[in-house]
């Protein structure tokens, strides 16, 4: 019988929420010695859970478990720019697993790779030749959070093809396994002056349809956007939403036109508008939006959801999951029509990922 | 031999590491390197690029604040303290 495991990265460790039927859930944790977990993923090829951790005291390290979180090891061997580099690694904040490797996004901006199951790491790139590179590691130019490379996304059909987000600066694409890069921000909006129109866009979260790789969506600092050409150009699809701001996004695994976001107030609060929790869905690629709030708190619910805070499984009736910065995890098994709380009192949540094993 | 007293958050990271360990080293940095040979990865937890002690890791040799180059004598007591910070 299959089991669904939801990996929840929090400020105080990793939690695993698991279920055999996606109705009755059990929580295990805190794991990884309660280190702050920025992102955790499941590598389906190796059956390994990886967690990107950054401790204020003991530095950054990648935790790994090959038995679904029962036992853990950690390593940071090679996760450094070196003693003589101008760059200093302050944290690791994003992971992606695929093609027998693990990518680790770091701040200062760089991407590391492990090809031995998370035991050792080597630097792939710091995107040195890209426009904006001379500015984005300057602390004065960094956005709050200082996540650095806030997301890498691999093409499951082409190991040399992947994308990376430099937090607060841009989306980039490589087709030669990280040797060269190109900005992919054409059509995005910036409500601030740009030195170079190719870069300077605040991409929060990128998702790609698993049934049509040319279809992508992104939640941006200013607006939701859709691409029909694999990120070469973008079209804004914010009309009809209560806020153009948010962090998290998910695309339906069986319908490329169905896409989910969680709009947030764009000011300092960055919580759900009017204290009413809701996920918003389009079923027509962004032409119209509907509010989905059944089962979610509607009074004094000032919930935030961060950029890795929403995900979905790929079952025939897919499950959607999101976690809040105040420690609740919600799940929906009916395409978002209704939601139920599967954990209520976890530490602040940084990331939610799911696997069916 | 010098005695090194380690903070408890380190102990679960390395099998059989104990709160008190003995080293035969001339400096704090050498002591940490010795422990890294016995428990690979140990150094990364206390030392960042530079090299330098991590910002919230404090080391004292015989009750005096120390750095990586501070001398360690026979019979010295080396305390590694994870600073009280965060929330």
Interface residues (C-beta under 8 A of the other chain):
Chain A: X33 X55 X56 X57 X58 X59 X61 X74 X75 X76 X77 X79 X80 X81 X82 X83 X85 X88 X89
Chain B: X7 X9 X10 X12 X13 X40 X41 X44 X45 X46 X48 X49 X50 X51 X54 X56 X57 X82 X83 X85 X86
